[in-house]
Amino acid sequence: MILLSHAIMKEECDRNDVNCDLVLSHRRGEVLDGVRHVIITRMHRELSMGPAEIGRAMNRDHSAICYHLKKFKNTSPSVNPSPKGGLDEVGGGRTRHSDRTDPAAATLYGEAR
């Protein structure tokens, strides 16, 4: 079952052009969270894996997986990031739009205002 769960993870990471190590990390971001959503949902639906098994495969606590499965019980697994979402070039994480328009914060992101 572990090989199948890793196959799902690799398939979704390749499909969304995301590094598997980032998906397993604790980084946040709309794209990463979306890919995790698809992976967790597919592991649960296709492999009938429980929260503890999925947690071990995804480097997460089983309670986080329980929360995820309950919250997204009636949704289909798909990744639809917004145009503003995703990874930025500087820090690899997502920033708030207000941070991008604030002149003081612009220096953090290497942008001239």
C-alpha positions as CSV (number, residue, x, y, z in Angstrom):
1,M,0.0,0.0,0.0
2,I,2.9,2.3,0.7
3,L,4.2,2.0,-2.9
4,L,0.7,2.8,-4.2
5,S,0.4,5.9,-2.0
6,H,3.9,7.1,-3.2
7,A,2.8,6.5,-6.8
8,I,-0.3,8.7,-6.2
9,M,1.9,11.4,-4.6
10,K,4.4,11.3,-7.5
11,E,1.6,11.3,-10.1
12,E,0.0,14.4,-8.6
13,C,3.3,16.2,-8.0
14,D,4.3,15.6,-11.7
15,R,0.9,16.6,-12.9
16,N,1.1,19.9,-11.0
17,D,4.8,20.5,-11.5
18,V,5.5,20.5,-7.7
19,N,8.4,19.0,-5.9
20,C,7.3,16.0,-3.7
21,D,9.6,17.2,-0.9
22,L,7.6,20.5,-0.7
23,V,4.4,18.5,-0.5
24,L,5.7,16.5,2.4
25,S,7.1,19.7,4.1
26,H,5.1,21.9,6.4
27,R,5.2,24.8,3.9
28,R,1.9,26.5,3.2
29,G,0.6,27.9,-0.1
30,E,-2.5,27.6,-2.2
31,V,-0.9,25.3,-4.7
32,L,0.8,23.1,-2.2
33,D,-2.4,22.8,-0.1
34,G,-4.3,22.0,-3.2
35,V,-2.0,19.2,-4.2
36,R,-2.0,17.8,-0.7
37,H,-5.8,17.9,-0.8
38,V,-5.9,15.8,-4.0
39,I,-3.3,13.4,-2.7
40,I,-5.0,12.8,0.7
41,T,-8.4,12.5,-0.9
42,R,-7.2,10.0,-3.5
43,M,-5.4,7.9,-0.9
44,H,-8.5,7.7,1.2
45,R,-10.9,7.0,-1.7
46,E,-8.8,4.8,-4.0
47,L,-6.7,2.9,-1.5
48,S,-9.1,3.0,1.4
49,M,-6.3,4.2,3.7
50,G,-7.2,5.5,7.1
51,P,-6.1,8.8,8.7
52,A,-3.1,7.2,10.5
53,E,-1.8,5.5,7.4
54,I,-2.3,8.7,5.3
55,G,-0.6,10.8,8.1
56,R,2.4,8.6,8.0
57,A,2.7,8.7,4.2
58,M,2.2,12.5,4.2
59,N,4.3,13.4,7.2
60,R,1.3,14.7,9.1
61,D,-0.5,14.0,12.3
62,H,-3.6,11.7,11.9
63,S,-5.8,14.4,13.5
64,A,-4.9,16.8,10.6
65,I,-5.9,14.1,8.1
66,C,-9.2,13.6,10.0
67,Y,-9.9,17.3,9.9
68,H,-9.1,17.4,6.2
69,L,-11.3,14.4,5.3
70,K,-14.2,15.8,7.3
71,K,-13.9,19.3,5.9
72,F,-13.6,18.2,2.3
73,K,-15.9,15.2,2.5
74,N,-18.2,16.3,-0.3
75,T,-15.7,17.9,-2.7
76,S,-14.0,16.4,-5.7
77,P,-10.2,16.3,-5.6
78,S,-8.9,19.0,-8.0
79,V,-6.3,21.7,-7.9
80,N,-7.6,25.1,-8.9
81,P,-5.2,27.8,-7.7
82,S,-6.3,31.4,-8.0
83,P,-4.3,33.7,-10.3
84,K,-2.7,35.4,-7.3
85,G,-1.9,32.1,-5.5
86,G,1.0,29.8,-5.8
87,L,4.7,30.0,-5.1
88,D,6.5,33.3,-5.4
89,E,10.1,33.4,-6.8
90,V,11.7,34.8,-3.7
91,G,10.7,32.8,-0.7
92,G,9.0,29.8,-2.1
93,G,5.9,30.7,0.0
94,R,2.7,32.5,-0.7
95,T,2.4,36.2,0.3
96,R,-0.7,38.2,1.0
97,H,-1.7,40.6,-1.8
98,S,-1.5,43.5,0.7
99,D,2.1,42.6,1.3
100,R,2.9,42.9,-2.4
101,T,1.3,46.4,-2.6
102,D,2.9,47.8,0.6
103,P,6.0,49.8,-0.3
104,A,7.7,48.9,3.0
105,A,7.1,45.2,2.3
106,A,8.2,45.4,-1.3
107,T,11.9,45.5,-0.3
108,L,11.4,42.1,1.3
109,Y,10.4,40.7,-2.0
110,G,13.1,42.5,-4.1
111,E,10.6,44.7,-5.8
112,A,11.2,48.4,-6.6
113,R,8.2,50.6,-6.0
